[in-house]
Amino acid sequence: MSSNERSDRELREILHKPGNDTCADCGAPDPEWGSCSLGVFICLDCSGVHRNIPDIGKVKSLSLSRWEDHEVEVS
């Protein structure tokens, strides 16, 4: 299994944990974006806000972006 496949699988497992099925900011269902720096899932609208805040601007699509192992680690 490649590193990217492993990261994708782990990301999906985290997404299915209780509480991760809504946007961390506004509560919208089924978030499709994630903040790598904060470790939260967010909706499209909130991802735009996060991108405009330089200190927490590391936002990626859950389905379109490639996530690295260190971005998916659970502490």
C-alpha positions as CSV (number, residue, x, y, z in Angstrom):
1,M,0.0,0.0,0.0
2,S,1.4,3.4,-1.0
3,S,1.8,6.2,1.5
4,N,-1.0,8.2,-0.2
5,E,-3.4,5.2,0.0
6,R,-2.6,4.8,3.7
7,S,-3.1,8.5,4.4
8,D,-6.4,8.4,2.4
9,R,-7.7,5.4,4.4
10,E,-6.7,6.9,7.7
11,L,-8.3,10.2,6.8
12,R,-11.6,8.4,6.0
13,E,-11.4,6.6,9.3
14,I,-11.0,9.8,11.2
15,L,-13.8,11.5,9.2
16,H,-16.2,8.7,10.3
17,K,-15.6,9.2,14.0
18,P,-18.4,10.8,16.1
19,G,-18.4,14.6,15.8
20,N,-16.5,14.8,12.5
21,D,-19.6,14.6,10.3
22,T,-20.3,18.4,10.7
23,C,-18.2,21.5,10.0
24,A,-16.1,22.4,13.0
25,D,-17.0,26.1,12.5
26,C,-20.6,26.4,11.4
27,G,-22.0,22.9,12.0
28,A,-23.0,22.3,8.3
29,P,-23.3,18.6,7.6
30,D,-20.8,16.5,5.6
31,P,-17.7,18.7,5.5
32,E,-15.6,18.3,2.4
33,W,-12.5,20.2,3.5
34,G,-10.0,19.9,6.3
35,S,-7.6,22.2,8.1
36,C,-4.2,20.5,8.3
37,S,-2.9,22.9,10.8
38,L,-5.9,22.8,13.2
39,G,-6.9,19.1,12.6
40,V,-10.6,19.9,12.0
41,F,-13.1,19.2,9.1
42,I,-14.9,22.2,7.6
43,C,-17.4,23.0,4.9
44,L,-16.6,24.8,1.6
45,D,-17.7,28.2,2.9
46,C,-15.6,28.0,6.1
47,S,-12.6,26.7,4.1
48,G,-12.5,30.1,2.3
49,V,-12.4,31.9,5.6
50,H,-9.6,29.6,6.8
51,R,-7.6,30.2,3.7
52,N,-7.6,33.9,4.3
53,I,-6.2,33.6,7.8
54,P,-2.4,33.3,7.3
55,D,-1.6,31.5,10.5
56,I,-4.1,28.7,10.0
57,G,-4.4,28.8,6.2
58,K,-3.4,25.2,5.5
59,V,-6.7,23.9,4.1
60,K,-7.2,20.9,1.7
61,S,-10.0,19.1,0.0
62,L,-10.8,15.7,1.4
63,S,-11.4,14.3,-2.0
64,L,-9.3,16.3,-4.4
65,S,-6.1,16.9,-2.5
66,R,-3.2,14.6,-1.6
67,W,-2.8,14.4,2.1
68,E,0.7,13.5,3.5
69,D,1.1,11.0,6.4
70,H,2.2,13.8,8.8
71,E,-1.0,15.7,8.0
72,V,-3.2,12.8,9.0
73,E,-1.5,11.7,12.2
74,V,-3.6,11.4,15.2
75,S,-2.1,12.4,18.5
